[in-house]
């Protein structure tokens, strides 16, 4: 269950000249820089977010929402469901949700001008920033990392990555799956060059896994449940590799618009309230 820190469907990628569909190879140095940058951003905007929340709760920001439409990128079972269950979905502005299978596509959507706001793990922004994408990281939250794993087929006899050397392993490019697969291989003295690494979207990866085309699959989210229903086994968990930080990004043009900026602040405060409500009502989930 994601919680906010001190603020810190299948679809094709949205084309953009500034955020290529084949991002630059992941760099360990870039990751270190990005993690440090994320910590700095978290401290720098904590006060701003806190003030925005107080203003929304007690002294609404003066804004004209009549012509505001927020285009929000989300993943399956994301913000829209959470807000509805918590009764926080009665917006004074219009909200349009667009569903994506990963934060990498959401950031591409923001960069391409198709979205105003969206969330991602800490990895997609690295590729976006290195590609000089038009995005602004405005907040972060923390959440569990157990839903990010490497799966193997039910009949697999592999016990360690050395057993998968030369075998076909798929991952989701420019996401946490890309990163944690690199780190897991590194822990056993291997690299992506030691396996037949295939970058695939989640829907394509799931299809390939079900056909028996993959010896292992680095993935996350709903795909894990889908594959495990077919007998897939968890080979490795990324629980102790990932930080649990998830960023929220916005389009520079959206936060430059005073009315849309106020709508974004209101929306994020509603998300925080919905998360708090969900934390306080875990017993309801157990009954469902």
N, C-alpha and C positions, 0 to 999 in steps of 0.2 A: 504494500500500500504506500504510494508516494506521499511524502510530507514535505512541506516547504521549509527550506533552510532560511538562514538569515538573509534572505533574498540573494542571495547571491545571483476482398475486392482486388483485386489485381489492377494495376494501372501501369502505364508506361511513364518513364521519367519525362518531366516537362523540359523541352529543349531550351537552352540558354547559351549564348556565346560566352558568358562570363563564368559559367559553372559547367564545365564539360561533362558529358555522360560517362567518360572514362577518366576519373580523377587521377591526380598524380599519385605515385606509389606512396603508401603510408610511411611516415618518417618517425622513428623513435624520438628524435630530437624535437620534432614538431609536437609530438604528444606531450613531452615534458613542458614545453613552452606553453602549450594550450592549457594544461592543468594549472600551471602557475597563473596564467591569465585569468582562468575561471575563478580562482580563489580571490584574485584582486578585484574582479568585477563584482563578485559576491559582496565583498566588504564595501565597495564603492557605492552600490545602489541599494544597500539594505535600508538606509534611512529614507530614501526616496520612496521605496515600496511601502514601508511602514506608514509614511505620511499619506500616501495615496489610499491605503486601506482605511485609515482613520477618517480621511476626507469623505470617502464613499459611505462609510458607516454613519457618520455623525453630521457631516457638512458636505452634501453632494457638490461635486465640482460643477460650476456653471458651464453647460455645454448644450449645443443644439443637436440632438440626436435624430431629428426627424428625417434627415437625409443620409444618415450613417448606416452603412452595411459593412459588417466585419466578415471577411472571408477567412475562415479558420481551417487549417489543416489538422486532421486528427487520424488516429489509428483505430482499429476495431475496438469497440467497447470503451471509447475514450471519454473526453470531456462532456460530450452531449448527453451520454447516459448518466454520468455522474451528477451533472447539474440538474437533470430532470428528477432523479431519485431524491435529491436534496431539496427540491423545490426552489432552485435558484435559476430557473430557465425563463423567467418572465422579464425579458430584456426591454429597455426603453429604446432600443435600436434594433436593426435587423441583423440576424446572424445566419450566415450560410456555411454549412460544414461540408468539407470535401475529404473523403476518406482515402488514405494512402497506406501502403504496407510497411513503410519505414520512415524514420526521421530524415534520412538522406533525400528522399523524394519531396518531403515537406519543405526542406530548405531550398531545394531546387525550385519548388513552386513559389516560394517567397521571392527568390532571386529573379524569377521570370516575370514577376508582377501579377501572378495569379492568386496569391494569398497575402493576407495582411499579418497573420499570426500563426504560430504553430510550435510544437514541441519536438525535441529530439534528445538522444543520449549525448554524452560528451564527445563522441567520435565524429559524427557528420559535420559539426562546425569546423573541425580541423581541415577537412577537404574543402569546405566552402571558403574558409579564410585564405587558404593557400591559393585558391582559384580566384580570389578577389571578388567573391560573390557579394551582392548587395543585400546583406542581412545585418541586423543589430541584435546582439544578445542582450536581453533586457531583464532576465530573471533566471533563477534556477530553483530546482527542488530536488529532494532526495527520495529515493525509492529502492525497493528490493532488487537484487540482481540475480535471484535464483531462477528467474524465468529466462535465462540465457545459457544455452548448453550446446555441447556437441553430442549429436545422436548417432547411433549405429543401428543397422538392421537387427531384427530379433535373432537371426541366425549367425550374427557376427561372433568370431572367437577372439577378436582383438582385445588385448588387455592394456596396451600402452601404445603411444604414437609410433614407436619403432615398428609395431606390427602393421601400421598403415603406410609405411614408407613406399612410395611409388603408386599408392592407391589413389582413387579419385575422391577428393573431399570438396564439397561445395560450401560456400559462405556468401553472405550478403555484403556486397562491396560498399565501402565507405560507411560502415555501421560498427556497432560494438562487436558484431560477429566477426568482422574482418580483424579487429584488434585482438579480441581474446583468442582467436585461432592462432594468430602469430605468437602471442605470449605462451600459449600452451605448447606449441611446437618448440619454442625457444627453451622452455623449461627442460626439454628432453634432448637439447642439442641439435634441433632440426629447424629448418626454415620452410617457407612455402615452396621453395625449389625442390625440396625433398619429396613432395607429394604432387599429384596431379590436381592442382587447385583450380576450381571452376567457380567463378563469380556468377551467381544466379539470383533472381528475385525470389522472394518467399514462395509465391505460387509455382514458379518454375522449379524451384528447389524441391518443393513438396512432391511435385509430379515425378521428378527424376528419382527422388528417394523411393517413392512407391513403385516405380518401374524396376528398381534394383540397379539403377545406374550409378549409385553412390555407395562408397564404403563408409562414409561418415558425412555428417552435415552439421555445420555450425549455424545455429539459428536462434530465434527468440520468439516470445509471444505465443499467439494462438496456434502457430504451426507445430509447437511441441505437443500440445494436446492432440492435434489431428494425427500426427505421426505415431504417437504412443498408443492411440486406439488401434493402430495397425500392428502393434507389437514392438515398435522401436524402443531401444534401450538408451538411457542416459550414459554416455561414455565419460564425459567430464562436465563439471559445472563451472561457470564463470564467477561464482559467488565471491571468491577471494581474489579475483583479478580486477573486476570493475569497481569503480569508486561509488557507484550509486547516485551520481550526479546527473540530472537531466536538465537541459537548458530550455528556455523559452525564448524564441526569436521573433522579431517583427521586421516588417519592411520599413526601411528608412522613410519612404514616402508616407507610410501610415502614421508613424510617430511624429512626422513633421506637420501633420494636419491636426490642429488643436482639438477639434470635435472627435476625430477618430482616436486620437491619443487618449482622450478622456474615456472613450468607450472601451479601449483596451485596458485601461486601469480598472474600470468597473468590472470588466469580464474576469480579469485575473483575481480580483477580490472575491468574486463569486466562486471561482474555482477553489480558492483557499477555504472559503466557508463550506463548500461542498465536501472537500477533503476532511475538514474537521467534523462535519456531520457524519461522514462515513466511518471515521474512527470511533465516534461515540455510539454508533449503532451497528457494531459488528455482529451483535446477536441476531439482527434482522437477516443478515446474509446467511447465517447458519440455518435459518428456517426456510429459506428460499430453495 
